[in-house]
Amino acid sequence: MNKIVIDSGFSQSRVALLEDEEMVEYYIESKSLKRLVGNVYKGRVKNVLPGMQAAFVDIGLERNAFLYVKDAIPRELLIDKKVDIKDIGIRDVVKNGQEIIVQVTKEPMDKKGARVTTHLSFPGRYLVLMSQVDYVGISRRIEDEDERKRLKEIVEEIKPEGMGIIIRTEAENKDRKDFEEDLKYLLRLWHKIEKEKNLGFPPKIFYKDLDLIHRTIRDLFTDDINELVVNDKDDYNMILDFLDLISPELKGRVKYFDPGINIFSYYGIEKKIREALSSKVWLKSGGYIVIDKTEALTIIDVNTGKYVGVNDLSKTIIKVNKEAAKEIAKQIRLRDIGGIIIIDFIDMIDKKAEQNVIKLLSRELSKDRVRTNIVGMTGLGLVEMTRKKVSNRISSILEKKCPYCGGLGMVLTPDTVINNLENELKRVSLHTNSEAVIVEVNLEVEKVLVNQRKDYLGELEKALNLRIFINGNSNIHSNHYKIKEMGRLSKIKEMLKGEK
């Protein structure tokens, strides 16, 4: 059974995709810090770097965005067989000071700015509309040749001249009317950007991609999902309204969950998130894998651990490696690991068994919506693969470098601590008669709540009908908080007065 669980809070939205009770994908978005991928900006070229075949573009973010020459060359030249793009330099397509319309394709990561492209594309439920190219593509996951032919014929009939369309996996078995409605919405969006692109001065944002919950409904909530559960009434109604537009037949699968219970704890997701932050993952056999991240790549090491088999060492090794292959594919998807990945399976003497393990890994990775590529086995017997990197992995969103250990370990971000505190305060509001609480938090969390999140704190107090007094305490670990006192408002005020 496949299920989507949505935890909608005041500070964060969290989404977990469960397949047979196992969490395989996890997404998180701060209400105050939205994701940038998909957004369209009018920017200004600040610096052209011929040596790197790239340019820096000011789109109004903290760091300038990065535009590679391939992402700046008009799409029609990219597919023109007569033109060798190696002969085209970055100075041939952009100039210093030039105004340019770009779309974010990769979030800012570490100390790097966002990556952008001039090749705009807009995903709908069934189709992706592309500018600057006259082309019809189709998802590789639609394998039936007759169905591929049928879909292409329909889309080629309705495709606007001079534009490109990619047919998404969800389009399988849908009819022309579904595609026409989807295309109508995407064209309205495109014409709005075309109309406004000459207005105003850069940097300026023209289009923001959908928020996490809307993207979840558009991209994840398909016929394969048996149930979607959400713990916020407003979001529940919004989801039903959105489904009216894109997939009315799925409305019956949406369930409203009692907000008085931590929805992620109820479904065992909080535990799974903690496991996803651990570097060591145990296998059912007693073996384990270790996942380590360096600046350039991710290394995954497979070990037999407690599993010693019975008699045949080679069979023991093959069993652990096969189990590890399945778990590695799951962890890569769950943790959203991107870039270069090196896997050190336990050495196998049997080359046929070695190939079978790699085939198993490839088959498990095919379930991933993000593009992966197994390059092959290196001379040292290591499996080398790549996975498209679009956003930050889970660990970098939920954790930050620990100030207590010189950056060798990780602690929770203030956003994560605030979200945990919010769930605790909901329980206080629902299960006690308290009118007010005094909460002690780490000084950094206090700074975020009092200085940067005044509106959030006010909204939370109003929603819970609970006065919340925040006290910073340098002795409280940055991961923790403490409800020091709760009760009648008059009593809490007297207590605070006495402490001054």
Residue pairs with C-beta under 8 A, 6 or more apart in sequence:
1 20
1 21
1 226
1 227
2 17
2 18
2 19
2 20
2 224
2 225
2 226
3 17
3 18
3 225
3 226
3 227
3 228
3 229
3 267
4 15
4 16
4 17
4 18
4 216
4 220
4 221
4 225
4 227
4 228
4 229
5 15
5 16
5 18
5 228
5 229
5 263
5 264
5 267
5 269
6 13
6 14
6 15
6 213
6 216
6 228
6 229
6 230
6 231
6 232
6 235
6 263
7 13
7 14
7 15
7 16
7 231
7 262
7 263
7 264
8 213
8 230
8 231
8 232
8 235
9 31
9 419
9 422
9 423
10 31
10 422
10 456
10 459
10 460
10 463
11 30
11 31
11 32
11 415
11 418
11 419
11 422
11 453
11 456
12 28
12 29
12 30
12 31
12 415
12 416
12 419
13 28
13 29
13 31
13 211
13 212
13 213
14 26
14 27
14 28
14 264
14 419
15 25
15 26
15 27
15 28
15 212
15 213
15 216
15 220
16 23
16 25
16 26
16 27
16 264
16 267
16 269
16 272
17 23
17 24
17 25
17 26
17 220
18 24
18 267
18 269
21 268
22 272
22 330
23 269
23 272
23 273
23 276
23 334
24 330
24 333
24 334
24 367
25 220
25 333
25 334
26 269
26 272
26 273
26 276
26 334
26 336
26 394
27 212
27 216
28 212
28 394
28 397
28 398
29 35
29 211
29 212
30 415
31 456
32 452
32 453
32 456
33 415
34 208
34 211
35 107
35 209
35 212
35 391
36 61
36 104
36 107
36 108
36 114
37 104
37 105
37 106
37 107
37 209
37 390
37 391
38 103
38 104
38 123
38 207
38 208
38 209
38 210
39 103
39 104
39 205
39 207
39 208
39 209
40 101
40 102
40 103
40 120
40 193
40 205
40 206
40 207
41 59
41 60
41 65
41 101
41 102
41 103
41 104
41 116
41 202
41 203
41 204
41 205
41 206
42 59
42 99
42 100
42 101
42 197
42 200
42 201
42 202
42 203
42 204
42 206
43 57
43 58
43 59
43 60
43 65
43 99
43 100
43 101
43 102
43 116
43 202
43 203
44 57
44 58
44 97
44 98
44 99
44 100
44 202
44 203
45 55
45 56
45 57
45 58
45 67
45 94
45 95
45 96
45 97
45 98
45 100
46 55
46 56
46 57
46 58
46 64
46 96
47 55
47 56
47 64
47 96
48 55
48 90
48 91
48 94
48 95
48 96
49 55
49 56
49 90
50 89
50 90
50 91
52 90
53 68
53 69
53 89
53 90
54 66
54 67
54 68
54 69
54 90
55 66
55 67
55 72
55 90
55 94
56 64
56 65
56 66
56 67
56 113
57 64
57 65
57 66
57 67
57 100
57 102
57 116
58 64
58 65
58 202
58 203
59 65
59 102
59 104
59 114
59 116
59 202
59 203
59 205
60 202
60 203
60 204
60 205
61 108
61 113
61 114
62 108
63 108
63 111
63 112
63 113
63 114
64 113
65 102
65 104
65 113
65 114
65 115
65 116
66 112
66 113
66 114
66 115
66 116
67 94
67 100
67 102
67 115
67 116
67 117
67 118
68 115
69 88
69 89
69 90
69 93
70 78
70 85
71 105
71 115
71 116
71 117
71 118
71 119
72 90
72 93
72 94
72 117
72 118
73 85
73 88
73 93
74 93
74 118
74 132
75 119
75 130
75 131
75 132
75 133
75 164
76 132
76 133
76 134
77 83
77 85
77 88
78 85
78 133
79 133
79 135
94 100
99 202
100 118
100 202
101 118
101 120
101 193
101 197
101 206
102 116
102 117
102 118
103 116
103 117
103 118
103 119
103 120
103 121
104 114
104 115
104 116
105 115
105 116
105 117
105 390
106 114
106 115
106 389
106 390
106 391
107 114
107 390
107 391
107 392
108 114
109 389
109 392
109 396
110 295
118 132
119 130
119 131
119 132
119 133
120 130
120 131
120 132
120 190
120 193
121 128
121 129
121 130
121 131
121 166
122 128
122 129
122 186
122 189
122 190
123 168
123 218
123 219
124 168
124 182
124 183
124 185
124 186
124 218
125 168
125 170
125 178
125 182
125 218
125 246
125 247
126 167
126 168
126 170
126 171
126 174
126 178
126 179
126 182
127 155
127 165
127 166
127 167
127 168
127 171
127 179
127 182
127 183
127 186
128 165
128 166
128 168
129 163
129 164
129 165
129 183
129 186
129 187
129 189
129 190
130 163
130 164
130 165
130 166
131 163
131 164
131 190
132 164
133 163
133 164
134 161
134 162
134 163
134 164
135 164
135 165
136 152
136 155
136 156
136 159
136 164
136 165
136 166
136 167
137 164
137 165
137 166
137 167
138 148
138 151
138 152
138 166
138 167
139 166
139 167
139 168
139 169
139 171
141 169
142 148
142 151
142 167
142 169
142 171
142 172
144 172
147 172
147 173
151 167
151 171
151 172
152 167
154 175
154 176
154 179
155 165
155 167
155 179
157 176
158 176
158 179
158 180
158 183
159 165
160 183
160 187
163 190
165 183
169 222
170 222
170 223
171 178
171 179
182 246
185 245
189 207
192 207
193 206
193 207
196 206
197 206
209 215
210 218
213 230
213 235
213 238
213 239
214 242
217 228
217 239
217 242
217 243
217 246
218 246
219 369
221 228
221 243
221 247
221 250
223 250
225 250
225 253
226 253
227 253
227 255
228 239
228 250
228 253
228 254
228 255
229 255
229 256
229 257
229 263
229 267
230 236
230 239
230 254
230 255
230 256
230 257
231 256
231 257
231 258
231 259
231 263
232 259
233 256
233 259
236 254
236 256
239 254
240 251
240 254
243 250
243 251
243 254
244 251
257 263
257 266
259 426
260 426
260 427
260 430
260 431
262 270
262 423
262 427
263 269
264 270
264 273
273 394
273 398
275 281
276 331
276 334
276 335
276 394
276 395
277 394
277 395
277 398
277 399
277 410
279 290
279 291
279 292
280 288
280 289
280 290
280 291
281 288
281 289
281 290
281 291
281 327
281 331
282 288
282 305
283 289
283 305
283 307
283 320
283 323
283 324
283 327
284 323
285 307
285 319
285 320
285 323
286 304
286 305
286 306
286 307
287 302
287 303
287 304
287 305
287 306
287 307
287 320
287 323
287 324
288 303
288 305
289 300
289 301
289 302
289 303
289 324
289 327
289 328
289 331
290 300
290 301
290 303
291 298
291 299
291 300
291 331
291 335
291 337
292 298
292 299
292 300
292 301
293 299
293 337
293 393
293 395
296 339
296 340
297 339
297 340
297 341
297 342
298 337
298 339
298 340
298 341
298 342
299 341
299 342
299 344
300 328
300 331
300 341
300 342
300 343
300 344
301 344
302 320
302 321
302 324
302 328
302 343
302 344
302 345
302 346
303 320
303 346
304 316
304 317
304 320
304 346
305 320
307 316
307 319
307 320
308 316
309 315
309 316
309 319
310 316
314 348
314 349
314 350
314 353
317 346
317 347
317 348
318 348
318 350
318 353
318 357
320 346
321 345
321 346
321 348
321 353
321 357
322 356
322 357
322 360
324 345
325 345
325 357
325 358
325 360
325 361
325 364
326 360
326 364
328 343
328 361
328 364
329 361
329 364
329 365
329 367
329 368
330 364
331 337
332 341
332 365
332 368
332 372
332 387
333 367
333 368
333 370
334 394
335 393
335 394
335 395
336 370
336 391
336 392
336 393
336 394
337 387
337 393
338 370
338 387
338 388
338 389
338 390
338 393
339 386
339 387
339 389
340 384
340 385
340 386
341 384
341 385
341 386
341 387
342 378
342 382
342 383
342 384
343 361
343 382
343 383
343 384
343 385
344 381
344 382
344 383
345 354
345 357
345 381
345 383
347 381
348 354
348 357
354 377
358 374
358 377
358 383
361 374
361 383
362 374
365 372
365 374
365 385
368 387
370 387
370 388
370 390
371 387
371 388
372 385
372 386
372 387
372 388
373 385
373 386
373 387
374 383
374 384
374 385
375 384
375 385
375 386
376 383
376 384
377 383
377 384
378 384
395 410
397 413
398 412
398 413
398 416
399 410
399 411
399 412
399 413
399 416
400 410
400 411
400 412
400 413
401 407
401 410
402 408
402 409
402 410
402 411
403 411
403 478
404 411
411 477
411 478
411 479
412 420
412 478
412 479
414 444
414 445
414 448
414 478
415 448
417 441
417 442
417 445
417 478
417 479
417 480
417 481
418 445
418 448
418 449
418 453
420 481
421 439
421 441
421 481
422 460
424 481
424 483
425 437
425 439
425 460
425 464
425 466
425 468
426 464
428 434
428 437
428 464
428 466
428 483
428 486
429 464
429 465
429 466
432 486
434 466
434 486
434 487
434 488
435 466
435 467
435 487
435 488
435 489
435 492
436 466
436 467
436 468
436 469
436 486
436 487
436 488
436 489
436 492
436 493
437 466
437 467
437 468
437 469
437 483
437 485
437 486
437 492
438 469
438 471
438 483
438 484
438 485
438 486
438 492
438 495
438 496
439 468
439 469
439 470
439 471
439 481
439 482
439 483
439 484
440 471
440 472
440 473
440 476
440 481
440 482
440 483
440 484
441 449
441 470
441 471
441 472
441 473
441 476
441 481
441 482
442 472
442 473
442 474
442 476
442 477
442 478
442 480
442 481
443 472
443 473
443 474
444 478
445 472
445 478
445 481
446 470
446 471
446 472
447 472
449 456
449 457
449 470
450 457
450 470
457 468
457 470
460 468
461 467
461 468
467 489
467 492
469 492
469 496
471 484
473 482
476 482
485 492
485 495
486 492
